[in-house]
Amino acid sequence: MSVGALAYTDHRADPGAWASSLGVSVEACELLLDADFIDLHLDLEVPVRLGGYRPGRHHGVSRRVRPLVGHTDSPRLREASFTGIVYDIATNPFRPGRNRLATTERNVDAAVARIESWPGDLVVVTDRAGYDRGRAEGRIAMWLSLQGGNALSADPGVLEGPLGQRLHRITLVHLTSSDLGGTNSPAGRDSGLTELGRRFVIACNSARVLVDLAHAGKRTFWETLELHDPSLPPIVSHTGLEAVRPHWRNIDDDQIRAIASRGGVIGIMYQSSFLAPVWWSCPRSAILDHLEHLIEIGGEEVAAIGTDYDGAIVPPHDLVDVTHHPKLVQDMLDRGWSEDRIRNVLGLNYLRVVEQIRPRSGG
């Protein structure tokens, strides 16, 4: 795989031009450019693996909604001034269990190779110390994660080895129920955490891999928290909130309080139908509505952003790709958010969780 530098516009050279192009204040752009800015859930690997999408190519700043994929690429992630990305590798639920682990290991290796092909721009990290080094060097820190713990359910003990060291986070279940537990999706049934799921959660805690309860059915959610090591924070990486938008995909206020009480974070996602009662694309103000309710119920330290860009979503019609994020910061300023609150939501809250789970582990 070729090694090179990504071609993108570095807006630090002229924040005013970026502000003018987006119709926002220079203050909003400068704040974003200076902040720790972390996406808790990026699905770029989905179009890369399934559709041959070229992540190193700048696919152009979007001017309209691109449904399902095309919201990001590595140059646009740089252009948007991200400092950290939780980079998801999805599990195929229909792949036979006997070869799922080997396939997952190959997929992780391939993702690492792609990231390392732009060493001046991206770096794979496993802990807070690695993030800090990447930030100081001007590179995006990339944490690797799995969506669907059944990728490893044939041998949870693998988490004690090199693969577990590489992985930062695992979403326990995805859009289907598995041998670990139940999904909140209508495509599955939630009968709670299985015995194998119990062993898997314990293995994640032991390896200090974050347990992500996005997609978990409520019974599986509560049974996982009952078992989960209370000294470690669980998270919900990408979700909406039931009180703002009633939907099977979203979590309720009791779930918010439970994650907040354990020092975890909850990322608000960008799928329009989970944010608002729309059939196509909602306004980005819905993201702020969910964030403000999250803060009201769980406190300021629980709120974060987990976009789910490139994860087969339809994003807000006025936040169509990653390079438009100064608009979201402008919305925060216009709603009277303090600079501290904005910085917390953009990245500092998640960094606190990373510090708790792995301050330093060699990566």
N, C-alpha and C positions, 0 to 999 in steps of 0.2 A: 504494500500500500504506500502511495506516495506521501512524502512529508513536505509540508509547505506552510504558508501563512494564509489566513482567511482574508478575503477582500471585503471590506465593509467601510462605512462612514463612521469615523470616530467623532461623535458629537461633542466630546470634551473640547475639541478645537474651536467650536463655534456653537455654544448652546442657544444663542439667539436665533440662529438660522433654523435649528430644530424646532424651537418654540414657534417661530413664525409659520413653519410648514404645517404645524399641527393646530395652530390657533389657540395656543396656551401661553401662560406667562413664562418668562425666563426663569423665574423662581421655581416653578414646577420642574423644569428640565434640570436645573442645577441641583435641586434636591435629589432627584432620582439618580443623577450622575454621581453624586457623592455618597449615596446610601448603600448599605448592604442590601442587595436586591436578590431574593431567592425564590425560585419556583419549586414548590413541594412536589409537583407531579407533572412532568413533561413526557409526552408519549411519542416523541419524534421517531423512536425506534420502530414504531408500527409501520408507517409508510416506507421507511428504509428497508425493513425486512420483507414486507409483503408486496410493496409496489415498486421497488427499485429506486425510490426517491433519493436524490443526491444531497446529503446533508451539508456538504462543503460548498455547494453552489448557492449564491445569493439569488433567490427566486423572485426578487422584487418586492418592494414595500406594497402591501395590499391596500387597495382603495375600496374594495367591496368585500362582502362576506365570501369566504371560501369554505364551503361546507366540508366537514369531515377531516380534511388534512390540508396542508399547505400554509399553516399559520406561522411556522418557524423554519429555520435552518440555522446552521452554526454561525454564518455571518450575521444574520439578523439577531441572534441571541447576543452577539457582541455589540451590535449596533444599539440594542435596547438597554445596554449597560447592566446586564445580569452579572452578579458576582458568584452566584451558586445555582446549581440545577440538580434536582433529584431526578435522575435519568432512568426511566422505567423500562423494563424488559418484560413484556407480557407473556403469560403462560397460555399455550393452546390447550383448552380443557379437554379436547377430543383426542389429544395425543396419548397413545397407550402409556400406562404408568411405567412399563419396563424400560422405555427409552427416554422418558421425560427428563431425567436428571442429566443424561449425557447431552441431550439437545440443549438444555439450559446452560450447561457449561460451555458448549460451543458458542451459543448466542452471547454469553457474557464475554468470552474471549474476542468475538468479532466486534462487539461494542467498544471494548477497551482499545482494540487496534484502530478503530475509526477515530476515537477521541485522541489517541496518541499520535495520529498522523498530522495533527496541528499543534505541536508542542509549545509554540509561542502563544497560543490562544486558549487552549483547554488543558485541564489536568485532572486525572482521576484521583480522588481523595477518599479517605475512609474515616476521617475524624476532624475535630475542630482545628488541630494544629495544621493539618494539611490544607484546610480551607484558608487559614490565616496566611500560610506561605503563598498559596495561589493568588490570594487577594493582593498581597504585597508585590507579587511579580506581575500583576496586571492580567492574570489569566482567570477564566471561569472555572471554578471548582466543580467537578462533576462527581456526585455520589451515585453509585449504582444501586438499583433496587429492582425487586421482582414484584410483578402484579399477579398474584395467584400463588399462594404458598404450596399448592399441590405440585408445583414444579419440583419440589424437594421432598415431598411426603414419603416417597419410597425409602428414603434414608435421611431422616432429620439429623442424624449424627454428623452429616457432612458439614453442618454449620460450625462444628468445632475445628474444621480444617481450613485450608486456604480460601475456599469459596466463601465460607462464613466471614472470614476476615475482609474479603473484598466487598461484601454486601453491606449496605448501610441500612436498608429498610425492606420489609416484606409485607405486602398487602395480603392478609390472611386468606381472604377469598376474593373472587372477582364477580363476574356476571352470572356464574353458575355455582350451585352448591358443590362441594367436593368432599373428599374423605377427611377433611379437616373441620368443616363446619358449614353453616348456611349463609347464603347470600340474601340481600334485601331485594333482589331482582325478582320480578314475576316469573322469570325463566327458571327459578330454582325454588327450593323449599327450605325453610329454616327450622331444623330440628335441634339446633344448638351445637355446641362444641363437641366433637367426637373425642373418643379416648386418644386417637392419634393426634387430633388437634390439640389436646391438652399437652401431650408430649412435645408437640411442635412449638407451642408458646413457651414452654419451659426451656426448650433448646434455644429459641431466639433470645430469651432473657439471659441465658448463660453466655451466649456468644456476643451479647450486647448489640444485637440487631434490632432496630425499632420495629415494633409490632404496629401495623397500620390497620385500622378498623374501618376504613372506607370500604363500602360495598357490603359490610357485614350485616346480616339480619339482626334484629334487636335481641333475640335470645342468644345468638352467638356473641354479640357485642357484650352483653352483661356477663355471660359465663366466662368470657375471656378476661374481662377486668377483674372478676372474682379470683381468678387464678394468677393473673399477671403480678410479677414482682412489684410491690408497692414503692420500691425505691427507684424504679425506672419509669420514665414517662411513655405512655402510649400516645398515639396520634391518630387523627383522621385527616389524611393528606388532601383529599379533594371531595367536596360535598357542598350541598346547599342546606338550608335550614327549614325544617317543617313549619315553623311558626310564620315564616315569611312566605313560603311557597309550599303548600301541602303537596307532597309527592313521595312515592315509594323510595326514591333515591336519597332523600334527605333525612337528617337526624333531628331529634327533638331536643327540647330544652334540658331534660334530665340527662341526656347523653352529653350535651355541652358541659353541664356542671361537672359531670363525672371526669371528663378529660381535663378540664381546667383544674379540678381539685388535686389531680395527680401530676400537675406541672407539664401537661402535654399541650399540643397546639392543634388547631383545626384550620385547614386551608379551604377557602371558598373557591369553587371551581367556576368555569366560564360557559358551561353548557346552558344555552338560553332557556330551554324548557324546564330545567331544574331550578332556574332562578326566578322565572315569571310565567304566568299562564299564557304562553304564546305558542303558535304553531311553527314559527320560523326563528326569528332573531329578535332578542329583546334589547333595550338600551342598557348601556354599561352602568347606569345608575342603580340597576338591580344588584350589582356586585356590592356597591356601597350599602344598600339596604340590608343585605345579608351580613356584611361585616359589622355594621352598627348594632344589629340585633345580637350578634355573637359577642360583641364587647359588652353590651348591656347585661347579658345573662352570665357570661363567663369571665368577664374582666378583660382588660386591655392586653394581658400577656398571652391569651389563648388564640388570638386572631392572626391569620397568615393567609397566603395566597397559594393555591394549587391549581394552576390554570386548566390542566388537561388539554392544552393545545395539541393538535395533531392526533387526538385520541377519538376520532370519529365524532366530533362535536360540531355544533353550530354556534359560534361565539356571538357576543353582542355585535350589533351592526355598526357600532361606533368604537369598537375595540377589536378590530378584525385581525390584527396580528401583533406580535410582541413589540414592534417598534412604536406602537401607539400608546404605550404605557404612561407617558407624561400627561395624557388626558385623564387617566385615573388619579394621578397625583393631584392634578388641578381640581378634580372633583373633591378630593379629600380636603384641600385647602379651602375650597368654596363652602364646604360644610363646617368649617371652623375647627378642623382637626389641628391639634398642636403638631409641631415638627417631631416631637418625641413619639407621639402616637403613630405618625406616618412611618417613621423609621422602624418602629417596633413591628408594625404589620408587614412592611416590605421585607424584613429580613432578621431583625434582631431577636424577635421572639423565637424563631426557629433556631438561631444560633445558640440560644440558651439551652434548647433541647439537645442539640448536638453536643454541647459541652457536658451535659448530664450523662448522655449515653456513651460517648467516646471523646473525652478531652484529647487524648492522643493514643494512637494504637499502631503507629509506625507508618501511616499512609497519609 
